[in-house]
Amino acid sequence: MEGDDVTKQQEKQQWKVTLNVEADGQSMSYPIGVDLLRSIISSCSDAEANSPLFEIMAQHPAAGIRQEVASKEFLPENARANLSEDTEMAVLRNLF
């Protein structure tokens, strides 16, 4: 059991979220910090079309991101199940 927890923690540490911008045939990627990502998730419409994004972000290592996702109504069942096992009270509060 402890080995599984260590593996999950290592996987979480490898997160990198970027903003991809394309204009006039040029493109660039810009890394997004947790505060900006949380703002994006917060402003994302709570719609079924955004469920895949919510599902991925429900696994983010930052509790604030998981907390924001947990408040969404259109959360896939497996993401809801994972969040229900979260250790952060704020995440659980938003989920339930």
N, C-alpha and C positions, 0 to 999 in steps of 0.2 A: 504494500500500500504506500509506504513512504517513497519508494522508487517512482511510482506513478506520479506523486505530488511533485517530485523534483523534475521529472520530465515535463510535466505541464508548466511548471514555473520557467523552465528553460525555453520552451516554445513561446511563452508569453513575452519573454525578453527580446525576441527577434522581430518584434513589430516595427514596421516602417510604413507610414501613411503619407502619400504624396498627392499634391494637386498637379494635374497635368494640364498645361495651357498650350493651345495651338492658335497661331495667328499668322496670317500672310505666309503660309508654308513653313513657318518656323514653329518649333515646339520646345518646351522646357518642362521639367518636373521640379516642383518645389516641396520640400518636406513640410508637413503640417504638424504643429505642436498640439498638445492635448487640449489647451484652452480653445484654439480655433476649431479643432475637431469636435469638441463638445458643443460649441456654438452651431456648427454645421448640422450635427445630429438633432439639436434642439429645434432648429428652424426647418428641418426636413418635414414635409407634410406627412402626417400619420396616415399613410395610405398603403394599400396592399402592394402597389408597385414598388414601394421602398422596403418591403420585407426582406429581400436578399441583403441589402445594406445593413439593416437592423440585426439580421442573423450573424453576419460577420462581426459587427461592432460589439455584439453581446459577449464576445470572447476577448475583448481588448483588456490588457493588463491594468489600465487606469480605472479605478472605481468610479470616477466621475463620468466616464464614457458609458460604463455598464449601467450606472444609475439613470442616465439620460435615456438609454435604450429601453430600460425596464419600464419606463412610463408610457411606451408606445402601445397602442391597442393592436396594431397589425404586426404582432411579433410571432414569428413561426414557433410552432409547438416545441421543437427541439431546443430553440434558443430560450424559450420560457422555462423549460425543464432545467437547462444549465444554470440559468440565473436564479432559479429557486434554491440552488445549492450554494449560492454565493455567501461569503462570510461577512460582507459589508451590509450593515443594517439599512443604510440609505438605499441600496439596491433592492433589498427585500421589501422595504416600505413602498417603493415605487411600483414594484412588481405586483404586490397584493393590495 
